[in-house]
Amino acid sequence: MTIQRTYEEINIKIRSGKAVIVTAEEIIPIVKEKGIEKATEEIDVVTTGTFGPMCSSGAIINFGHSDPPIRMQKVWLNDVEAYAGLAAVDVYLGATQISESQGMEYGGAHVIEDLISGKKIKLKAISQGTDCYPRREIESYITKESINQAVLFNPRNGYQNYNVAVNTSGRKIYTYMGILLPDLGNASYSTSGQLSPLLNDPEFTTIGIGTRIFLGGAQGYIVWEGTQFYPQVIKDESGKSIHKGGTLAVIGDLKEMSTDYIRAATFKGYGVTLVVGIGIPIPILNSKIMKNAAVKDEDIWTEIIDYSFPHLIKPSLGRVNYKQLREGNITIRGKNVPTSPLSSYAKAREIAQRLKEEILRGKFLLQEPIQKFPKENKFKSLLEIR
Amino acid sequence: MLNKKVIFTFSPQNVEKPITYQLIKDYGLWVNILQAKFEPSLGGKLVLELRGEDEQIKEGLNFVRQIGVRIELLEQEVIWDEKKCIDCGACVSICPTGVLSLDKETFKLKFDYEKCIVCGNCVEACPLQAIKVTF
C-alpha cells in the first residue's frame, strides 16, 4: 500500500512528540537500506539546510519618530546608505550597499550583522523639511531594541543550483564566485548539494508561498518566488537533468536572528554580501516526495562556466556532479583543478540538524503553502536602447 | 638545529647580491626559498626558511644585515580566526601548498601551519576576513 500523509497528520505527530524526522543527509542511507516505500512509511519529515552568500538580501527598518519629526529622504547607517523612498521613518537597507567612508570593507550586510549582535549603529538622516515634518536633519544611535521593526526581507535567496566558476584567461579575476586563478587554476561552486532545500524538492511540491522556514536562526516564511525564478528543468544530450533556477523570496524577524546563521562577507574586488542560513522542512506526503528528498550529491549535476568571459552568456566547459566537486578536485580539459565551495557544508549540516531538533521539540510546525509557485517562467534580459 | 622563517627586503642598491648562495656556502645554512619577487629597478622581497645551528643563523643574518637588506623574522605568520571562520572552503583551492583543506568527515576547515609559505592568497580569498598575515 502506498503511503499518503497530510500536513495536519504530520503536525499532530509533531505536537505529540511522535514524528520521525531526519536530515536530507541522514535519509540517504535509510532509503538505500530500506527502499523508498518503507522509508516513506517510517519518516515524516526531511530537513534541509544551506549557508551561503546571497546578495539579494536586505532589511526593512522602522526607526520610530523623533520630536520634532523628520521625513527622512536620505539615510545612512554607519555610513552605509539605506533607501529612504518610503514613508517618513521606514528604510530598506540593502546587503550589498557599501560604506561611503570604508568602501568594500563594510557594507549593508555588516550593518545587519551588527544590528543582530546588539551593537549600536550610527544613524544620520536628512530631509528638505515640510510643514508636517519640519526637521531637516538628525543624528542618533539605534540598536535592535530601540527601533520598532527590523525585518529581514530577501528578494532572492536559496538558489536551487549554481554554476561552477572557472577562469581560462591568463590573469587572476575577482568575482562573486571568489578569486579565480588563471589558466583553470581553481574552480568554485556554491550550493549545499544533497542538503540544499530546493534540490530536495526540485518540483516545488511542498515548498511554496507561506512555507515556514528556518531563517537566520529564527522562524521565517517564504513570501513569493524569488526574483529571476526559473523552474524549468534543463536536460542535456545524455538525459541528465539540471535543475537550475528555483529561487525564494523570504522574510523573518531580524531581531530574533543570530549571527551564528547570518554573517556579512566581503569578496575582494567584488563587494559586500550577506551569508544567509536557510533550512526548509520537507513533509513526506508520499513516496514521490521521499524519492526527491533522498537525492545524492552524485545525482546532482551542474555546469562549469568560464567567468573570464565578460558577457552575460558565458561558455560552458562541461558538466560535473557535487560528489566530484566535494572530493576537492575535478578534471577540466584534461587538467586536474582544485575546487572550493563558497557555501559552508558544515553549517548547512548544522542548520538541517537544528531544524530537525526544533521540530522534534514541537517548536516548529509545518505550514502547507497557501499558493504554489508558477510551473514555468521566462528568463528575460535587459536590452539597451541604441 | 633551529628552523626560522625570514623575510628579506632588498633595495635597488643591494638587489643583485647573491646572498642565498653565500648563506649556503659561507654560513652552512640549509635554505628553502618560499617566495621571491624581484624588480631590479625597485628592489625585491625574499621569503626564506633557514635551518642551521643557532650561531650559524645569527652570523648569516648579521652578514645579510651588513649588506643593507632589511630582515624581518616570521614568528607567527598566518593567523586563522576560528571563531570568525564559517568553514566555507573559499580558501582551499587557492592555497598553493595544501595548507588548507576541508575535513572529509566534518567538512570543517583544517589548517596545516607547517606547510604554510605565507603567500597571502588565503587572506584575500577569505570572504569573512578570518585569516590575517602578521609580520
Interface residues (C-beta under 8 A of the other chain):
Chain A: F51 G52 P53 G178 I179 L181 G185 N186 A187 S188 R263 A265 T266 F267 K268 T273 V275 G328 V337 P338 T339 S340 P341 L342 S343 S344 Y345 A346 K347 R349
Chain B: I86 D87 C88 G89 A90 C91 V92 S93 I94 S101 L102 T106 F107 K108 N121 E124 A125 P127 L128 Q129
